[in-house]
Amino acid sequence: MAIEKNNSLYEKYAEQRDKLGLTDYKVAQLAGISRGIISEWKHGKCKPNADNRVKIAKAIKARPTFLFE
């Protein structure tokens, strides 16, 4: 599946996720969020809200502000 152009926040997330050998599905499980949130983000339909960004960052072992930079 292609990543929407100009989706640098997702690309930043994906790079960290890949370093850990995780899938979007596993990150969603670890973060306690819907897989759909990550899928829509991947395809440029939306970006996760602030609460979900923190949950995702924790799931990929990044500091809470990682997805706000």
Backbone as CSV, one residue per row, in Angstrom:
resi,resn,N_x,N_y,N_z,CA_x,CA_y,CA_z,C_x,C_y,C_z
1,MET,0.839,-1.183,0.000,0.000,0.000,0.000,0.883,1.245,0.000
2,ALA,0.500,2.176,-0.799,1.290,3.397,-0.924,0.985,4.371,0.204
3,ILE,2.024,5.072,0.613,1.863,6.122,1.614,1.579,7.416,0.876
4,GLU,0.592,8.144,1.335,0.230,9.422,0.731,1.440,10.354,0.722
5,LYS,1.642,11.046,-0.384,2.736,12.010,-0.475,2.562,13.095,0.583
6,ASN,3.691,13.655,1.007,3.710,14.727,2.011,3.164,14.277,3.364
7,ASN,3.292,13.009,3.659,2.848,12.485,4.941,4.090,12.187,5.788
8,SER,4.887,13.223,6.014,6.170,13.036,6.691,6.019,12.576,8.137
9,LEU,4.949,12.950,8.789,4.729,12.499,10.160,4.568,10.981,10.193
10,TYR,3.800,10.442,9.264,3.646,8.986,9.189,4.982,8.328,8.868
11,GLU,5.736,8.916,7.951,7.028,8.341,7.576,7.976,8.308,8.781
12,LYS,7.952,9.348,9.589,8.762,9.399,10.805,8.357,8.268,11.746
13,TYR,7.065,8.104,11.930,6.534,7.023,12.753,6.955,5.666,12.181
14,ALA,6.780,5.488,10.872,7.057,4.201,10.238,8.533,3.818,10.366
15,GLU,9.408,4.786,10.285,10.834,4.508,10.432,11.135,3.943,11.823
16,GLN,10.559,4.564,12.843,10.762,4.083,14.212,10.092,2.723,14.410
17,ARG,8.902,2.557,13.882,8.171,1.280,13.988,8.993,0.161,13.369
18,ASP,9.561,0.423,12.185,10.344,-0.588,11.491,11.610,-0.962,12.257
19,LYS,12.222,0.010,12.917,13.413,-0.278,13.728,13.105,-1.299,14.810
20,LEU,11.877,-1.278,15.292,11.452,-2.189,16.348,10.868,-3.494,15.805
21,GLY,10.728,-3.576,14.475,10.179,-4.781,13.861,8.693,-4.961,14.101
22,LEU,7.979,-3.849,14.270,6.542,-3.897,14.526,5.746,-3.644,13.258
23,THR,4.498,-4.045,13.282,3.550,-3.735,12.211,2.586,-2.669,12.708
24,ASP,1.863,-2.051,11.778,0.842,-1.086,12.185,-0.191,-1.767,13.090
25,TYR,-0.532,-3.000,12.774,-1.502,-3.743,13.571,-1.015,-3.889,15.009
26,LYS,0.256,-4.280,15.176,0.802,-4.471,16.515,0.890,-3.149,17.269
27,VAL,1.281,-2.072,16.576,1.339,-0.761,17.220,-0.050,-0.361,17.715
28,ALA,-1.058,-0.575,16.881,-2.428,-0.242,17.281,-2.821,-1.029,18.533
29,GLN,-2.475,-2.303,18.579,-2.771,-3.118,19.764,-2.055,-2.564,20.995
30,LEU,-0.765,-2.296,20.853,0.019,-1.793,21.983,-0.480,-0.435,22.469
31,ALA,-0.931,0.388,21.521,-1.403,1.732,21.859,-2.849,1.733,22.350
32,GLY,-3.564,0.649,22.110,-4.965,0.579,22.517,-5.873,1.433,21.654
33,ILE,-5.518,1.517,20.366,-6.321,2.307,19.426,-6.766,1.436,18.264
34,SER,-7.669,1.945,17.467,-8.171,1.235,16.295,-7.116,1.164,15.204
35,ARG,-7.049,0.020,14.522,-6.157,-0.089,13.357,-6.537,0.927,12.301
36,GLY,-7.818,1.268,12.248,-8.310,2.226,11.255,-7.675,3.595,11.399
37,ILE,-7.356,3.991,12.623,-6.722,5.291,12.844,-5.385,5.338,12.131
38,ILE,-4.597,4.270,12.282,-3.287,4.235,11.634,-3.439,4.095,10.123
39,SER,-4.386,3.307,9.667,-4.605,3.138,8.232,-5.013,4.450,7.562
40,GLU,-5.937,5.172,8.176,-6.360,6.451,7.596,-5.216,7.456,7.591
41,TRP,-4.393,7.410,8.617,-3.223,8.273,8.700,-2.244,7.921,7.592
42,LYS,-2.008,6.635,7.407,-1.077,6.158,6.374,-1.485,6.654,4.996
43,HIS,-2.777,6.686,4.744,-3.287,7.078,3.425,-3.617,8.561,3.330
44,GLY,-3.222,9.323,4.344,-3.378,10.770,4.301,-4.790,11.270,4.495
45,LYS,-5.674,10.433,5.014,-7.067,10.837,5.223,-7.249,11.654,6.487
46,CYS,-6.362,11.446,7.470,-6.426,12.186,8.723,-5.115,12.001,9.455
47,LYS,-4.949,12.733,10.539,-3.812,12.540,11.430,-4.375,12.209,12.799
48,PRO,-3.671,11.398,13.571,-4.158,11.062,14.910,-4.273,12.306,15.794
49,ASN,-5.261,12.308,16.670,-5.393,13.426,17.606,-4.251,13.371,18.623
50,ALA,-4.153,14.376,19.443,-3.037,14.494,20.380,-2.934,13.293,21.324
51,ASP,-4.046,12.846,21.868,-4.022,11.699,22.779,-3.489,10.449,22.089
52,ASN,-3.962,10.219,20.864,-3.518,9.034,20.140,-2.063,9.142,19.705
53,ARG,-1.589,10.338,19.412,-0.169,10.503,19.075,0.711,10.097,20.244
54,VAL,0.308,10.469,21.446,1.087,10.094,22.632,1.054,8.578,22.810
55,LYS,-0.103,7.967,22.648,-0.223,6.512,22.784,0.638,5.794,21.753
56,ILE,0.609,6.282,20.519,1.401,5.672,19.453,2.890,5.829,19.752
57,ALA,3.296,7.011,20.180,4.704,7.253,20.499,5.184,6.289,21.582
58,LYS,4.381,6.094,22.612,4.760,5.167,23.680,4.866,3.740,23.147
59,ALA,3.961,3.367,22.247,3.967,2.014,21.686,5.225,1.750,20.856
60,ILE,5.781,2.797,20.264,7.005,2.617,19.464,8.242,3.059,20.244
61,LYS,8.093,3.119,21.558,9.196,3.421,22.477,9.891,4.748,22.165
62,ALA,9.079,5.731,21.836,9.571,7.089,21.566,9.059,8.010,22.655
63,ARG,9.699,9.144,22.809,9.230,10.118,23.807,7.838,10.614,23.398
64,PRO,7.019,11.012,24.347,5.651,11.420,24.053,5.512,12.526,23.012
65,THR,6.509,13.391,22.909,6.435,14.498,21.948,6.939,14.138,20.555
66,PHE,7.381,12.902,20.363,7.984,12.460,19.101,7.124,12.786,17.875
67,LEU,5.836,12.575,17.984,4.953,12.772,16.832,4.360,14.183,16.770
68,PHE,4.927,15.090,17.534,4.511,16.485,17.484,5.607,17.357,16.888
69,GLU,6.761,16.781,16.619,7.910,17.555,16.142,7.965,17.594,14.630
